[in-house]
Amino acid sequence: MEEKKLDINSIIGFILIFGILVYMMYQNAPTEEEIEAQKQAEQEQVEAEQKSNKQNEAVVTTASDYSNTKDLDSTQLASLQSKVGSLSYALTLPGEEFTNVETDVFQLKFSRMGGHLAEVKLKNFVTFDSVPIYMVKDQNSAFNITFGTSDNRTLNTQDFPFQPSVTKSGQNTIVSMKLKVSETAFLEYRYELKPDDYMIDFSIKSQGLSGVFNTSQPITLDWKQKGIRHAKSISYENRYTRLTYMHDDDRVEKLSQMGNDEETVEDVEWLSYRQHFFSSILVANDSPFPKAELTSQNLVEDEEVDSLFTKLYTSKIPLAYNGGEVNKNLGLYYGPTDAKVLKAYDKNLQESIPFGWGIFGWINKALFIPLFGWLSSILPYGIAIIVMTILVKLLLSFVQYKQFLSQAKLKILKPELDAIREKYKDNKLKAQQETMALQSKAGASPLSGCLPGLMQIPVFYALFMFFPTAFDLRQKSFLWADDLSSYDSIADLPFNIPFYGDHVALFPILAAIAIFFYMKMTTGQQTAMQGPPQEGMPDMGKMMKYMIYFSPILMLIFFNNYASGLSLYYFISNLISIGIMLVIKNYIIDEDKVLAKIEVSKSKPKKENRFQRKMKEMMEQAEQQKQAQQRRKK
């Protein structure tokens, strides 16, 4: 009994697929020159900041130094004013250190010092170990405006206390933080919080400060934030943690995925500090930012260390004066990286999610996202994955049919092909030409199934991007997997295996076993149908034997740390492929009918196409070169 087989185009598909995966994982690795340049830039930045701090030490006095300003006499107040100018008034005002506000989705803490959000807790989500999700906490974020004054000082809002007030406007909550020069002159941060909404309407406005600001000096917004770890695997979470921005009429671009990176961009519509399944996004509501200096620094130097943070993001954005005042309307989003939620804001914020580039992203947005959304609304999430897998495999079953039909033709032609090889065993060129001519007449070219096989690659890669970014899978359980968006560990190892990890995930093992048996069933017959390898050509039979083991090993290594939902898909997908293969081979393809069609095709005159002519010319040239080499040796 002949063994089943895997045709060459399937092998090519597997090689290309894993080539894409390896390329995507390592394309952004920095070179030694880039690392050295980054270190030098960081050193220069540190030196510049130290220099700036030394200059400001003589000028800036913080509120903590004047905690009892009510008891200051006129001489001390005059000394205070000489250090910070007109902003000394802000230091004399009393107030609480923090202002707490709560909505349906947030628990927020506003810092009096600097007027910014000191803590952002998302009420509806928890981390992998059931700890509340914090986007901002323990000084992982800084929001500062640097500006020059008319008396030649350079000041930072983070060094001064703001006066808070909380009011209601209908169902909305208004939090006003004012840095006061007087009771009627101030710089205001205004936060408007809406019920059940992750977007905060945020504005930066000044009143009566046209005589305080030095408009000949730039005024700069500086937003920094470290991504707080939320997931079980920090290396996996860090892979999908990235600074993304939209600029130049809806162009979406990203900084480096794994290494350090920096970029200066223009006409920025929004900036997203993505932390895998949660994002902090700054939106320019009224007009794009003319320019933004962006940096991303990878903080996970050793994946075996239990790090608290993934990346450090920074943005420096110049703000414009208008009549000597500042007036900028923004949006602050702190919430899930969920396509449905982000799309509702009608600002293309969902494009910050890595659906995949080009056709891969289109497949996800047009097919898999709505399909899975519908299935998961009526089925448990694990079952929804299985049903979607079945639908995808049925949709692509014609690909397998084309492949097996090509294999059936080659199987029928094998005796004639063997006879040609034997007849022209001393003339490799003639044997190859006659083989190609026979295959062409019979419509049984080995490459005839290649194009359908390549059609599977976009689907493979689209799903490879879909499952790790599908927010709906987060913390959804199925069988032994407690989180389909993370790995399904069944055993923890006391050590770390490079590339594999410190745990054993079961779904990748099952997927690898399914791949092995599928390839074992299909590769043997393909090898049997091939003749001996041509001189100077690779031994495809040997390559296919290697692929039987190579592909499952890759599955085990690469997917042990990936989303278990993705491994579940590949496991079910390969089981279905085996079933479809058996049905097609045993019940659909009738070899007698195929043989009859081949005989009809062979009887018709066949005109060589351009590709066949080119191949023939190449073979003739190769044979001529070989003969010339043999003559020279004599």
C-alpha positions in Angstrom: 0.0 0.0 0.0 1.4 3.3 -1.0 2.0 6.0 1.6 0.2 9.3 1.4 2.1 12.3 0.2 2.7 16.1 0.6 3.3 17.9 -2.7 6.1 20.3 -3.3 3.9 23.4 -3.1 2.8 22.5 0.4 6.5 22.3 1.4 7.1 25.6 -0.2 4.1 27.0 1.7 5.5 25.8 5.0 9.0 27.2 4.3 7.6 30.6 3.3 5.3 30.7 6.3 8.0 30.0 8.8 10.3 32.3 6.9 7.7 35.1 7.4 7.5 34.3 11.1 11.2 34.4 11.7 11.5 37.6 9.6 8.8 39.3 11.5 10.3 38.4 14.9 13.8 39.5 14.0 13.5 42.3 11.4 13.5 45.0 14.0 16.6 43.7 15.9 19.0 46.7 16.2 22.5 46.5 14.7 25.6 47.1 16.8 25.9 50.5 15.2 22.3 51.4 16.2 22.8 50.2 19.7 25.9 52.3 20.1 24.2 55.3 18.6 21.3 54.8 21.0 23.6 54.6 24.0 25.3 57.8 22.9 22.0 59.5 22.4 20.8 58.4 25.8 24.0 59.6 27.4 23.6 63.0 25.7 20.0 63.1 26.9 21.1 62.4 30.5 23.8 65.0 30.4 21.3 67.6 28.9 18.8 66.8 31.6 21.4 67.1 34.4 22.5 70.4 33.0 18.9 71.6 32.8 18.2 70.4 36.4 21.3 72.3 37.7 20.1 75.4 36.0 16.6 75.1 37.4 17.7 74.3 40.9 18.5 77.9 41.4 15.2 79.0 40.0 12.5 76.5 40.8 11.2 76.0 44.3 8.6 73.2 44.9 5.6 73.3 47.1 7.1 70.9 49.6 9.7 73.5 50.5 7.0 76.0 51.4 4.5 73.8 53.1 3.7 76.5 55.7 3.4 79.4 53.2 0.7 81.0 55.4 3.4 81.7 58.0 5.8 83.4 55.6 6.6 87.0 56.3 7.0 89.6 53.6 10.7 89.1 53.3 10.3 85.4 52.7 7.6 85.9 50.2 9.8 88.4 48.3 12.6 85.8 48.3 10.2 83.2 47.0 9.1 85.6 44.2 12.7 86.3 43.2 13.2 82.6 42.6 10.1 81.7 40.6 8.7 85.0 39.6 4.9 85.4 39.2 4.3 81.7 39.8 5.2 82.2 43.5 1.5 82.9 44.0 0.7 79.2 43.3 3.1 78.1 46.0 1.2 80.1 48.6 -2.1 78.4 48.0 -3.2 75.5 50.3 -4.7 72.2 49.0 -4.8 68.5 49.3 -2.1 66.4 47.7 -4.5 64.3 45.6 -8.0 64.6 44.2 -9.9 61.3 43.8 -12.7 60.9 41.2 -14.5 57.8 40.1 -16.6 56.9 37.0 -18.2 53.7 35.7 -14.9 52.6 34.2 -12.2 54.6 36.1 -10.8 55.2 39.5 -8.7 58.3 39.0 -6.3 60.2 41.3 -5.2 63.7 40.2 -1.9 65.0 41.7 -1.9 68.6 43.0 1.8 68.8 42.1 1.8 69.1 38.3 -1.9 68.8 37.9 -1.7 65.5 36.0 -3.1 62.0 36.5 -1.1 60.3 39.2 -3.2 57.1 39.1 -5.5 55.5 36.5 -7.2 52.3 37.6 -9.5 50.4 35.1 -12.4 49.0 37.2 -13.5 46.3 34.8 -10.3 44.4 34.3 -7.6 42.5 36.3 -4.2 41.2 35.5 -3.3 37.5 35.0 -2.9 37.2 38.8 -6.2 39.0 39.6 -4.6 42.3 40.5 -6.5 45.5 39.3 -5.2 46.9 36.0 -3.4 50.2 36.5 -2.4 52.3 33.5 -0.8 54.9 35.7 0.6 54.2 39.2 3.6 54.8 41.4 5.1 57.5 39.2 5.3 55.4 36.0 3.9 58.4 34.1 4.9 62.0 33.9 3.0 64.8 32.1 4.8 68.2 32.0 4.8 71.5 30.1 8.0 73.5 29.8 7.7 77.2 29.0 9.7 80.4 29.2 8.6 83.4 31.1 8.9 87.1 30.3 11.5 87.5 33.2 13.8 85.0 31.4 13.1 81.9 33.4 12.4 78.4 32.1 9.8 76.6 34.3 8.1 73.2 34.4 4.5 72.7 35.4 5.5 69.5 37.3 7.3 71.6 39.8 4.3 73.6 40.8 1.0 72.9 42.6 -2.3 73.2 40.8 -5.6 74.2 42.5 -8.2 71.4 42.0 -12.0 71.8 41.6 -14.6 69.1 40.8 -18.0 70.0 39.3 -20.8 68.3 37.4 -22.1 69.1 34.0 -25.2 67.0 33.5 -23.9 63.4 33.9 -20.3 64.4 33.1 -17.7 65.2 35.8 -15.4 68.2 35.3 -12.0 68.2 37.0 -10.2 71.5 36.7 -6.6 71.8 37.8 -5.3 75.4 37.7 -1.8 76.7 38.0 -2.5 80.2 39.3 -0.6 83.4 38.9 -3.5 85.2 40.5 -7.2 84.4 41.0 -7.9 85.5 37.4 -4.7 84.5 35.7 -3.8 80.8 35.4 -2.9 77.8 33.3 -5.7 75.2 33.4 -5.8 71.4 32.7 -9.5 70.6 32.2 -10.6 67.0 32.3 -14.2 66.1 31.3 -15.2 62.5 32.3 -18.2 60.9 30.8 -20.1 57.9 32.2 -19.0 54.5 30.9 -16.4 56.1 28.6 -12.6 55.5 28.4 -12.0 58.7 26.5 -11.3 61.8 28.6 -11.9 65.2 27.0 -8.7 67.1 28.0 -7.8 70.7 27.3 -4.8 72.8 28.1 -5.8 76.5 28.3 -4.3 79.7 29.7 -6.0 82.9 30.8 -4.3 86.2 31.5 -0.8 84.8 30.9 0.1 86.6 27.8 2.3 88.9 29.9 3.9 85.9 31.7 4.8 83.7 28.8 7.8 84.4 26.7 6.4 83.6 23.3 9.8 83.8 21.6 10.7 80.6 23.5 9.1 77.3 22.6 6.4 75.8 24.9 6.7 72.0 25.0 4.4 69.2 26.2 6.5 66.2 27.5 4.6 63.0 28.1 6.4 59.9 29.5 5.1 56.6 30.5 6.4 53.1 31.4 4.2 50.2 30.4 3.2 48.2 33.5 3.3 44.5 33.1 -0.2 42.9 33.0 0.3 39.5 31.4 1.6 36.1 32.5 4.5 36.2 30.0 6.3 39.5 29.9 8.2 38.5 26.8 5.0 37.7 24.9 3.3 40.9 26.2 6.4 43.0 25.3 6.2 41.6 21.8 2.9 43.4 21.3 3.8 46.5 23.3 4.6 49.3 20.9 4.4 53.0 20.3 2.0 53.7 17.3 1.0 57.0 15.8 -1.1 58.4 13.0 0.2 61.3 10.9 0.2 62.7 7.4 -3.4 62.1 6.5 -4.1 58.8 8.2 -0.7 57.1 7.8 -0.2 54.7 10.7 3.4 53.9 11.7 5.2 52.3 14.6 8.5 52.5 16.5 10.6 49.4 16.9 8.9 46.3 18.3 11.8 45.0 20.4 14.7 47.4 20.3 15.1 51.0 21.2 13.9 53.5 18.6 13.3 57.2 18.1 11.6 59.3 15.4 10.6 62.9 14.7 7.3 63.1 12.9 5.0 65.8 11.6 1.2 66.4 11.5 0.5 63.8 14.2 -3.2 63.1 14.8 -2.7 60.7 17.8 -0.1 58.8 19.7 -0.7 55.4 21.2 1.3 53.9 24.0 0.1 50.4 23.5 0.7 47.8 26.3 -0.6 44.8 24.4 -4.3 44.6 25.5 -4.4 48.1 27.0 -3.5 51.5 25.6 -2.8 55.0 26.6 -3.6 57.3 23.7 -3.2 61.1 23.3 -5.5 62.5 20.6 -5.2 65.9 19.0 -8.8 66.9 18.7 -8.8 70.3 17.1 -5.8 70.1 14.8 -2.8 67.7 14.4 0.4 68.3 16.4 2.8 70.1 14.0 5.7 67.9 15.3 6.4 65.3 17.8 9.7 63.8 19.0 9.1 60.2 19.9 11.2 57.5 21.6 10.7 53.9 22.7 13.0 52.1 25.1 12.9 48.4 25.7 13.0 47.7 29.5 12.9 43.9 29.3 16.7 43.2 29.1 16.4 39.7 30.5 13.2 37.8 29.9 13.9 35.5 32.7 13.8 38.3 35.2 10.4 39.1 36.7 10.3 42.7 35.4 7.6 45.2 36.3 7.7 47.3 33.1 7.9 46.5 29.4 8.8 49.7 27.6 9.4 53.4 28.3 7.7 55.8 25.9 8.4 59.5 25.6 6.8 62.2 23.4 7.9 65.9 23.2 5.4 68.0 21.4 5.7 71.7 20.8 2.5 73.7 21.5 1.5 76.9 19.7 0.7 80.3 21.2 -2.4 82.1 20.1 -2.4 85.7 21.0 0.1 85.0 23.7 -2.1 82.3 25.3 -2.3 78.5 25.0 -5.5 76.7 23.9 -5.3 73.1 22.9 -8.1 70.5 22.9 -7.0 66.9 23.3 -8.3 63.5 24.2 -6.8 61.1 26.7 -7.8 57.4 26.3 -7.0 54.9 29.0 -8.6 51.6 28.2 -8.7 48.2 26.4 -7.0 47.8 23.0 -10.3 46.5 21.7 -11.2 47.2 18.1 -14.9 47.5 18.9 -14.2 50.1 21.6 -11.6 52.1 19.7 -13.6 52.2 16.4 -16.5 53.9 18.2 -14.5 57.1 18.5 -14.3 57.5 14.7 -10.6 58.6 14.8 -9.1 55.4 13.3 -7.8 54.5 16.7 -8.4 50.8 16.0 -5.5 51.1 13.5 -3.1 51.1 16.5 -3.9 47.4 16.8 -1.4 45.2 14.7 -3.9 43.4 12.5 -1.1 42.8 10.0 0.1 44.8 7.0 -1.4 44.9 3.6 -3.7 42.0 2.6 -3.2 40.3 6.0 -4.7 43.2 7.8 -7.5 43.4 5.3 -8.4 39.7 5.8 -8.5 40.2 9.5 -10.7 43.4 9.4 -13.0 42.2 6.6 -13.3 38.5 7.6 -11.9 37.1 10.8 -12.8 39.9 13.2 -16.5 40.2 12.3 -16.8 36.4 11.8 -15.3 35.6 15.2 -17.3 38.5 16.8 -20.5 36.9 15.6 -19.5 33.3 16.5 -18.3 34.3 20.0 -21.6 36.1 20.6 -23.5 32.9 20.4 -20.9 30.3 21.4 -18.3 29.8 24.1 -15.0 31.2 22.9 -13.1 27.9 22.6 -16.0 26.5 20.6 -16.1 29.6 18.5 -12.5 29.1 17.5 -13.2 25.5 16.5 -16.2 26.5 14.4 -14.3 29.3 12.7 -11.5 26.8 12.0 -14.0 24.5 10.4 -15.4 27.3 8.2 -11.9 28.4 7.1 -10.9 24.9 6.2 -14.0 24.3 4.2 -13.4 27.5 2.4 -9.9 26.4 1.5 -10.8 22.8 0.8 -10.6 23.6 -2.9 -6.9 24.2 -2.4 -6.4 20.7 -1.1 -8.5 19.4 -3.9 -6.3 21.1 -6.5 -3.2 19.7 -4.8 -4.4 16.2 -4.6 -5.7 16.2 -8.2 -2.2 17.2 -9.3 -0.8 14.4 -7.2 -3.2 11.9 -8.6 -2.2 12.8 -12.2 1.5 12.5 -11.4 0.8 9.1 -9.7 -1.0 7.9 -12.9 1.9 9.1 -15.0 4.6 7.6 -12.9 5.1 4.4 -15.0 5.6 6.6 -18.2 7.8 9.0 -16.3 10.0 6.1 -15.0 10.2 4.7 -18.6 11.4 8.1 -19.9 14.1 8.3 -17.2 15.3 4.8 -18.0 15.3 5.4 -21.7 17.3 8.6 -21.5 19.3 7.8 -18.4 22.5 8.8 -20.2 21.0 12.1 -21.4 19.7 14.0 -18.5 18.7 17.0 -20.6 16.6 14.9 -23.0 15.0 13.0 -20.1 14.0 16.3 -18.4 12.6 17.7 -21.7 10.5 14.6 -22.4 9.3 14.6 -18.8 8.2 18.2 -19.0 6.6 17.6 -22.4 4.6 14.6 -21.0 3.5 16.5 -17.9 2.5 19.5 -20.0 0.4 17.4 -22.4 -1.3 15.6 -19.5 -1.9 18.8 -17.6 0.0 17.3 -14.6 2.8 19.8 -13.9 4.2 19.5 -10.4 3.7 23.3 -10.2 0.0 23.2 -11.1 -1.0 23.1 -7.4 1.6 25.6 -6.3 -0.6 28.7 -6.7 -3.5 27.3 -4.6 -1.0 26.3 -2.0 0.4 29.8 -1.8 -3.1 31.2 -1.3 -3.0 29.6 2.2 -0.1 31.9 3.4 -2.2 35.1 3.7 -4.8 33.2 5.8 -2.1 31.6 7.9 -0.4 35.0 8.7 -3.6 36.8 9.1 -4.7 34.3 11.8 -1.2 34.5 13.3 -1.8 38.2 13.9 -5.5 37.9 14.8 -5.3 35.6 17.8 -2.6 37.4 19.8 -4.5 40.8 19.4 -8.1 39.5 19.9 -9.1 41.3 23.1 -12.2 39.1 23.3 -10.0 36.1 24.0 -8.3 37.7 27.0 -8.9 35.6 30.2 -11.4 33.4 28.4 -10.9 29.8 29.4 -11.4 26.5 27.4 -10.6 23.0 28.7 -7.3 23.3 30.6 -6.4 26.7 29.1 -7.4 29.4 31.6 -6.6 32.2 29.1 -6.9 31.7 25.4 -4.9 34.9 24.8 -1.9 33.4 26.6 -0.1 30.1 26.7 -1.8 27.0 28.2 0.7 25.8 30.7 0.3 22.3 32.1 3.7 22.1 33.8 6.2 24.7 35.1 9.9 23.9 34.6 12.5 24.7 37.3 14.7 26.2 34.6 14.4 28.2 31.4 15.0 26.6 27.9 16.2 29.2 25.4 13.5 30.0 22.8 11.1 27.5 24.5 10.6 29.0 28.0 10.1 27.8 31.5 6.8 25.9 31.0 5.1 23.3 28.9 2.1 24.3 26.9 -0.2 21.5 25.7 -2.0 22.9 22.6 1.3 23.4 20.7 2.2 19.8 21.5 -1.1 18.6 20.1 -0.7 20.8 17.1 2.8 19.5 16.5 1.6 15.9 16.7 -1.2 16.7 14.2 1.3 18.3 11.8 3.6 15.4 12.1 0.9 12.8 11.2 -0.5 14.9 8.4 3.0 15.3 6.8 3.8 11.6 7.5 0.6 10.6 5.6 1.2 12.8 2.7 5.0 13.0 2.2 5.7 9.3 1.5 3.8 9.0 -1.7 5.2 12.2 -3.0 8.7 10.8 -2.4 7.8 7.5 -4.1 6.5 9.3 -7.2 9.7 11.3 -7.7 12.5 9.9 -9.6 16.2 10.1 -8.6 17.4 13.6 -8.1 18.8 15.4 -11.1 22.4 16.3 -11.1 22.9 19.8 -9.7 19.4 19.9 -8.3 18.4 19.5 -4.7 17.1 16.2 -3.5 13.5 17.1 -2.8 12.7 13.7 -1.4 15.3 14.2 1.3 14.1 17.7 2.0 10.5 16.5 2.4 11.7 13.9 4.9 13.4 16.6 6.9 10.2 18.7 6.8 8.3 15.9 8.5 10.2 16.6 11.7 11.2 20.2 11.1 7.7 21.7 11.0 6.5 20.0 14.3 9.7 21.1 16.0 9.1 24.7 14.9 5.6 24.5 16.2 6.8 23.3 19.6 9.4 26.0 19.9 7.8 29.1 18.5 4.3 28.5 19.9 5.0 27.4 23.4 4.8 31.1 24.5 2.0 32.2 22.1 -1.7 32.5 22.6 -3.3 29.1 23.2 -6.2 30.1 21.0 -3.7 30.2 18.0 -2.3 26.8 18.9 -5.9 25.4 19.3 -6.6 26.7 15.8 -3.6 25.0 14.2 -4.4 21.7 16.1 -8.0 21.6 14.8 -6.9 22.9 11.4 -4.5 20.0 10.9 -7.0 17.4 12.1 -9.5 18.8 9.6 -6.9 18.8 6.9 -6.3 15.1 7.5 -10.0 14.4 7.3 -10.5 16.5 4.1 -7.5 14.7 2.6 -8.9 11.3 3.2 -12.4 12.3 1.9 -10.9 13.8 -1.3 -8.6 10.9 -2.0 -11.0 8.1 -1.2 -14.4 9.5 -2.2 -14.0 12.5 -4.6 -11.0 11.9 -6.9 -11.7 9.0 -9.3 -8.4 7.9 -10.8 -10.1 6.2 -13.7 -11.8 9.5 -14.6 -8.6 11.4 -14.1 -6.8 8.9 -16.4 -9.4 9.4 -19.1 -9.0 13.1 -18.9 -5.2 12.8 -19.2 -5.6 10.6 -22.3 -7.8 13.3 -23.9 -5.4 16.0 -22.9 -2.4 14.1 -24.3 -4.1 13.6 -27.6 -4.5 17.4 -28.1 -1.7 19.5 -29.5 0.0 21.4 -26.7 1.7 24.8 -27.3 4.6 25.6 -25.1 4.0 28.7 -22.9 6.6 31.3 -22.2 7.6 29.7 -18.9 8.1 26.3 -20.5 10.2 27.8 -23.3 12.3 29.6 -20.8 12.9 26.5 -18.8 13.8 24.6 -21.9 16.4 27.2 -22.9 17.9 27.2 -19.4 18.2 23.4 -19.4 19.8 23.4 -22.8 22.3 26.1 -21.7 23.1 24.1 -18.5 23.7 21.0 -20.6 26.0 22.9 -23.0 28.0 24.2 -20.1 28.3 20.8 -18.7 29.5 19.3 -22.0 32.0 22.1 -22.4 33.4 21.5 -18.9 33.8 17.8 -19.7 35.7 18.6 -22.9 38.1 20.9 -21.0 38.8 18.1 -18.5 39.7 15.8 -21.3 
